[in-house]
Amino acid sequence: MLDKDRFCLLGISESVNRIDQYVSSTGIEDLPQDSKTLDACLMHLINIGEMVSRLSEAFTVKHSEIDWYKIRGLRNIIAHDYFGIDNKEVVAIIRFHLPILKSFLEANL
């Protein structure tokens, strides 16, 4: 693994762990009503997307079990608010997709 890829994965892992901390103290179901926590989670989702965009192509091709393209796309939607952000979709992403990414990170760091 390239050093730059490892650095990016460490950054992604930090943001995933922060999101976990935020939702564990607030509760995932209450996230849409807690604007500060929601904003913090959204910022870390942007960070994750930014770090994903810096991964080498060789790494993302080798690990195609993760949908890197969608992660980068989510970053763009949040950052630019193209069509608005659906809070229920954010909750679903945190609930169902972040654990998959977290497991991948734990296995590859």
Backbone as numpy.savetxt, mean C-alpha at the origin, in Angstrom:
# Nx Ny Nz CAx CAy CAz Cx Cy Cz
18.78 -9.98 -5.13 17.94 -8.80 -5.13 18.83 -7.55 -5.13
18.48 -6.62 -5.96 19.22 -5.36 -6.01 19.02 -4.58 -4.71
20.04 -3.81 -4.33 19.92 -2.99 -3.13 18.75 -2.02 -3.22
18.53 -1.44 -4.41 17.44 -0.48 -4.55 16.09 -1.16 -4.35
15.96 -2.40 -4.79 14.70 -3.13 -4.59 14.49 -3.42 -3.11
15.53 -3.83 -2.43 15.44 -4.09 -0.99 15.04 -2.81 -0.25
15.65 -1.70 -0.60 15.32 -0.42 0.02 13.83 -0.09 -0.20
13.35 -0.29 -1.42 11.94 -0.03 -1.71 11.03 -0.94 -0.91
11.38 -2.21 -0.83 10.56 -3.16 -0.06 10.53 -2.79 1.41
11.64 -2.31 1.93 11.66 -1.86 3.33 10.73 -0.67 3.53
10.73 0.26 2.59 9.81 1.40 2.66 8.36 0.98 2.57
8.07 0.04 1.68 6.71 -0.48 1.54 6.29 -1.15 2.83
7.19 -1.94 3.39 6.89 -2.65 4.64 6.59 -1.67 5.77
7.36 -0.62 5.87 7.12 0.40 6.90 5.73 1.00 6.75
5.34 1.33 5.54 4.01 1.92 5.32 2.90 0.92 5.60
3.09 -0.33 5.21 2.08 -1.37 5.51 1.92 -1.51 7.02
3.04 -1.54 7.74 2.97 -1.67 9.19 2.30 -0.46 9.85
2.57 0.72 9.34 1.90 1.92 9.88 0.40 1.85 9.67
-0.02 1.45 8.48 -1.46 1.32 8.21 -2.07 0.31 9.18
-1.39 -0.82 9.37 -1.86 -1.83 10.33 -2.04 -1.22 11.72
-1.06 -0.45 12.16 -1.14 0.19 13.48 -2.33 1.14 13.55
-2.50 1.94 12.52 -3.59 2.93 12.53 -4.95 2.26 12.60
-5.16 1.24 11.78 -6.49 0.62 11.75 -6.73 -0.27 12.95
-5.65 -0.79 13.55 -5.86 -1.62 14.74 -6.31 -0.77 15.92
-5.87 0.47 15.98 -6.29 1.33 17.08 -7.65 1.97 16.82
-7.96 2.23 15.57 -9.24 2.87 15.22 -10.33 1.84 14.98
-9.97 0.76 14.31 -10.94 -0.23 13.87 -11.23 0.00 12.40
-11.09 -1.04 11.64 -11.23 -0.93 10.19 -12.60 -0.41 9.78
-13.62 -0.81 10.48 -14.98 -0.39 10.11 -15.21 1.10 10.36
-14.49 1.67 11.32 -14.66 3.08 11.65 -13.75 4.00 10.84
-12.92 3.41 10.01 -11.95 4.20 9.24 -12.59 5.32 8.41
-13.68 5.06 7.68 -14.25 6.15 6.87 -14.73 7.36 7.68
-15.06 7.15 8.94 -15.54 8.26 9.77 -14.41 8.98 10.51
-13.24 8.40 10.52 -12.09 8.98 11.22 -11.16 9.61 10.19
-11.41 10.88 9.89 -10.70 11.52 8.78 -9.19 11.58 8.98
-8.73 11.77 10.20 -7.28 11.84 10.42 -6.61 10.50 10.12
-7.21 9.44 10.62 -6.65 8.11 10.38 -6.77 7.73 8.92
-7.89 8.05 8.32 -8.08 7.77 6.89 -7.03 8.51 6.07
-6.82 9.79 6.37 -5.81 10.56 5.65 -4.42 9.96 5.82
-4.11 9.51 7.03 -2.79 8.90 7.28 -2.65 7.61 6.46
-3.70 6.81 6.43 -3.66 5.57 5.64 -3.50 5.87 4.16
-4.23 6.87 3.68 -4.12 7.24 2.27 -2.71 7.70 1.93
-2.10 8.45 2.84 -0.73 8.92 2.59 0.24 7.74 2.50
0.04 6.75 3.34 0.92 5.58 3.28 0.62 4.72 2.05
-0.62 4.70 1.59 -0.91 4.02 0.33 -0.21 4.73 -0.84
-0.14 6.05 -0.78 0.62 6.80 -1.78 2.10 6.43 -1.69
2.64 6.36 -0.47 4.05 5.98 -0.29 4.33 4.60 -0.86
3.41 3.67 -0.61 3.57 2.31 -1.14 3.62 2.36 -2.67
2.69 3.07 -3.27 2.67 3.18 -4.73 3.93 3.82 -5.28
4.44 4.80 -4.58 5.67 5.48 -5.01 6.86 4.53 -4.94
6.96 3.77 -3.87 8.06 2.81 -3.74 7.94 1.70 -4.77
6.72 1.26 -5.05 6.51 0.23 -6.08 6.99 0.74 -7.43
6.76 2.00 -7.72 7.18 2.54 -9.02 8.70 2.59 -9.15
9.41 2.47 -8.05 10.87 2.50 -8.07 11.50 1.11 -8.12
10.69 0.08 -7.97 11.22 -1.28 -8.07 11.71 -1.55 -9.49
12.74 -2.36 -9.60 13.25 -2.69 -10.93 12.24 -3.54 -11.69
12.28 -3.41 -12.99 11.39 -4.21 -13.83 11.66 -5.70 -13.64
12.93 -6.04 -13.49 13.29 -7.45 -13.28 12.62 -8.00 -12.02
12.58 -7.21 -10.97 11.96 -7.66 -9.72 10.46 -7.84 -9.89
9.80 -6.85 -10.49 8.34 -6.95 -10.63 7.93 -8.08 -11.57
8.74 -8.33 -12.60 8.44 -9.44 -13.51 8.63 -10.77 -12.78
9.69 -10.87 -12.01 9.97 -12.10 -11.27 8.88 -12.39 -10.24
8.31 -11.34 -9.68 7.30 -11.48 -8.62 5.94 -10.98 -9.12
5.52 -11.56 -10.21 4.26 -11.12 -10.84 3.02 -11.57 -10.08
3.18 -12.32 -8.99 2.03 -12.69 -8.18 1.42 -11.48 -7.47
2.17 -10.41 -7.39 1.67 -9.14 -6.85 1.33 -8.25 -8.05
0.18 -7.61 -7.99 -0.25 -6.74 -9.09 0.33 -5.34 -8.88
1.58 -5.20 -9.24 2.32 -3.95 -9.04 1.65 -2.81 -9.80
1.12 -3.11 -10.97 0.47 -2.08 -11.79 -0.72 -1.46 -11.05
-1.53 -2.28 -10.41 -2.69 -1.76 -9.68 -2.27 -0.95 -8.45
-1.17 -1.36 -7.82 -0.68 -0.61 -6.67 -0.25 0.78 -7.11
0.48 0.85 -8.21 0.89 2.16 -8.74 -0.34 2.97 -9.15
-1.32 2.31 -9.74 -2.54 2.99 -10.16 -3.31 3.57 -9.00
-3.37 2.84 -7.90 -4.04 3.34 -6.70 -3.35 4.60 -6.20
-2.04 4.60 -6.24 -1.29 5.78 -5.83 -1.70 6.99 -6.66
-1.83 6.80 -7.95 -2.20 7.91 -8.83 -3.62 8.40 -8.57
-4.52 7.48 -8.32 -5.90 7.87 -8.03 -5.96 8.69 -6.75
-5.29 8.21 -5.71 -5.31 8.93 -4.43 -4.64 10.30 -4.59
-3.47 10.31 -5.21 -2.70 11.56 -5.31 -3.39 12.60 -6.17
-4.08 12.16 -7.21 -4.67 13.11 -8.15 -6.18 13.18 -8.08
-6.78 12.27 -7.31 -8.23 12.25 -7.10 -8.98 12.34 -8.42
-8.59 11.51 -9.36 -9.20 11.55 -10.68 -10.72 11.41 -10.63
-11.20 10.43 -9.93 -12.64 10.18 -9.91 -13.19 10.18 -8.49
-12.44 10.69 -7.58 -12.85 10.65 -6.18 -12.42 9.35 -5.54
-12.33 9.39 -4.26 -11.88 8.23 -3.52 -13.08 7.61 -2.82
-13.30 6.34 -3.06 -14.38 5.60 -2.42 -13.83 5.01 -1.12
-14.29 5.54 0.01 -13.77 5.09 1.30 -14.01 3.61 1.55
-15.12 3.08 1.05 -15.38 1.65 1.20 -14.36 0.83 0.43
-13.94 1.33 -0.71 -12.92 0.65 -1.51 -11.57 0.68 -0.78
-11.27 1.80 -0.14 -10.03 1.90 0.63 -10.04 0.89 1.77
-11.17 0.78 2.46 -11.30 -0.20 3.54 -11.10 -1.62 2.99
-11.70 -1.92 1.84 -11.55 -3.25 1.24 -10.10 -3.53 0.86
-9.42 -2.53 0.33 -8.00 -2.69 -0.03 -7.18 -2.99 1.22
-7.41 -2.24 2.27 -6.66 -2.44 3.51 -6.99 -3.81 4.11
-8.23 -4.19 4.07 -8.66 -5.46 4.68 -8.19 -6.68 3.89
-8.31 -6.65 2.57 -8.08 -7.85 1.78 -6.75 -7.88 1.02
-6.28 -6.74 0.55 -5.09 -6.74 -0.30 -3.80 -6.46 0.48
-3.87 -5.62 1.50 -2.66 -5.31 2.26 -2.09 -6.55 2.97
-2.92 -7.44 3.52 -2.34 -8.65 4.13 -1.58 -9.52 3.14
-2.02 -9.57 1.90 -1.32 -10.33 0.87 0.05 -9.69 0.62
0.06 -8.37 0.49 1.33 -7.66 0.29 2.23 -7.84 1.49
1.66 -7.78 2.69 2.46 -7.94 3.90 3.09 -9.33 3.95
2.35 -10.35 3.61 2.89 -11.72 3.58 4.02 -11.84 2.57
3.83 -11.22 1.41 4.88 -11.22 0.38 6.14 -10.56 0.93
5.99 -9.44 1.59 7.13 -8.71 2.12 7.86 -9.54 3.18
7.11 -10.17 4.06 7.71 -10.98 5.11 8.50 -12.14 4.51
8.03 -12.69 3.41 8.72 -13.81 2.77 9.93 -13.38 1.95
9.98 -12.11 1.58 11.02 -11.66 0.65 12.00 -10.65 1.24
11.83 -10.29 2.47 12.81 -9.38 3.11 13.76 -10.12 4.02
